[in-house]
């Protein structure tokens, strides 16, 4: 990777660090980056062949099927954790359960 351009957005600057782990400082010292304003631009720039991106698989499904993009490493992924928080103390338990079920199903698709 040291001789290739890595794409990163200002929104998700840590994805490469998360994926590379302790290898990051060594690799970064010999790597060229293209920094983009939006994570959506990483996909566009990668399809144009200007670098390697870390993007959500659900966002590149069609590009992978069409052969516009290929997976660099089949079994290595960056995992992120998201938390849903609610500030409204009056949220009814039934509503919360319904939303949680809907969100879980949407994420699993």
Long-range contacts (C-beta under 8 A, 24 or more apart in sequence): 1-27, 1-31, 1-52, 2-27, 2-30, 2-31, 3-30, 4-31, 4-32, 4-51, 4-52, 5-31, 5-32, 5-33, 5-34, 5-50, 5-51, 5-52, 6-31, 6-32, 6-33, 6-34, 6-51, 6-52, 6-53, 7-33, 7-34, 7-36, 7-42, 7-45, 7-46, 7-50, 7-51, 7-52, 7-53, 8-33, 8-34, 8-35, 8-36, 8-42, 8-53, 8-54, 9-35, 9-36, 9-37, 9-38, 9-39, 9-41, 9-42, 10-35, 10-36, 10-37, 10-38, 11-38, 11-39, 12-39, 12-42, 12-54, 15-54, 15-78, 16-54, 18-78, 18-79, 18-80, 19-54, 19-76, 19-77, 19-78, 54-78, 58-109
